[in-house]
Amino acid sequence: MTPRGATPTATSRCACGWDRSAIGHRRVLDLIAAHADHRSTCPLRNPQEGRAAA
């Protein structure tokens, strides 16, 4: 939550090199969603090598 009249900002970083930032309410909300999506697809969090095919 930001103080009244302040512009919200956010940064999303990952060890894989993902580095995004946002300024403004709508863009911060979009970045939060993008961060959640990245967590589910990040190659460092979800290694594909050696996984059995479905």
ZAVEXGU-469965 format. One record per atom (N, C-alpha, C): x, y, z; residue in three letters. Coordinates in steps of 0.2 Angstrom, whole numbers, plus 5000, padded with zeros to 4 digits. Example, Ala and Ser with C-alpha at 12.3 -4.5 7.8 and 13.67 -1.06 7.14 Angstrom:
<nodes>
506649725039ALA 506249785039ALA 506649845039ALA 506449895035SER 506849955036SER 506450005039SER 
</nodes>
This chain:
<nodes>
500449945000MET 500050005000MET 500550065000MET 500350114996THR 500750174996THR 500350234999THR 500750285002PRO 500450335005PRO 499950375000PRO 499450405003ARG 498950444998ARG 499350494994ARG 499250494987GLY 499550534983GLY 500150514980GLY 500450454983ALA 501050434980ALA 500950384974ALA 501450384970THR 501350334964THR 501750264966THR 501350214965PRO 501650144967PRO 502150124962PRO 502650094964THR 503150064960THR 503349994962THR 503549954958ALA 503749884960ALA 504349864955ALA 504749814958THR 505249784954THR 505149704955THR 505349674950SER 505249594950SER 505949574947SER 506349534951ARG 506949514949ARG 507049434950ARG 507449404946CYS 507549334947CYS 508249314945CYS 508549264948ALA 509249244947ALA 509349224939ALA 508849204936CYS 508849184929CYS 509049244924CYS 508949304927GLY 509049364923GLY 508449404922GLY 507849384924TRP 507249414923TRP 507249484928TRP 507149534925ASP 507249604929ASP 506749654926ASP 506249664929ARG 505649704927ARG 505449754932ARG 505249814930SER 505049864935SER 504349894932SER 503949924936ALA 503349954934ALA 503250024939ALA 502950064936ILE 502750134939ILE 501950144937ILE 501550154942GLY 500850164942GLY 500450104944GLY 499850114946HIS 499450064949HIS 499350014944HIS 499050024938ARG 498949974933ARG 499549934931ARG 500049964930ARG 500649934928ARG 500949884934ARG 500949914940VAL 501149874945VAL 500749804946VAL 500049814945LEU 499649754946LEU 499849704940LEU 499949734934ASP 500149694928ASP 500849654930ASP 501249694933LEU 501949664934LEU 501849604940LEU 501449614944ILE 501349564949ILE 501049504946ILE 500649504941ALA 500349444937ALA 500949414933ALA 501349464930ALA 501849434926ALA 502449394930ALA 502549424936HIS 502949394941HIS 502749324943HIS 502049314944ALA 501849254946ALA 501849204940ALA 501749224934ASP 501849184928ASP 502549164927ASP 503049214928HIS 503749194928HIS 503949144933HIS 503649144939ARG 503849094944ARG 503649024941ARG 503149014938SER 502948954936SER 503248924929SER 503648974926THR 503948954920THR 504748964920THR 504948994925CYS 505749004926CYS 506148944925CYS 506648944921PRO 507048884920PRO 507448864926PRO 507548914930LEU 507948894937LEU 507448864942LEU 506848884942ARG 506348854947ARG 506048794944ARG 506048784938ASN 505748724935ASN 506148694929ASN 506748664931PRO 507148634926PRO 506848584922PRO 506948584916GLN 506648534911GLN 507048474909GLN 507748484910GLU 508148424908GLU 508048374913GLU 507948314910GLY 507948254914GLY 507248234917GLY 506748274915ARG 506048264917ARG 505748214912ARG 505348174915ALA 504948124910ALA 504448164907ALA 504348134901ALA 503748164897ALA 503048144899ALA 502548184899ALA 501948164901ALA 501548124897ALA 
</nodes>
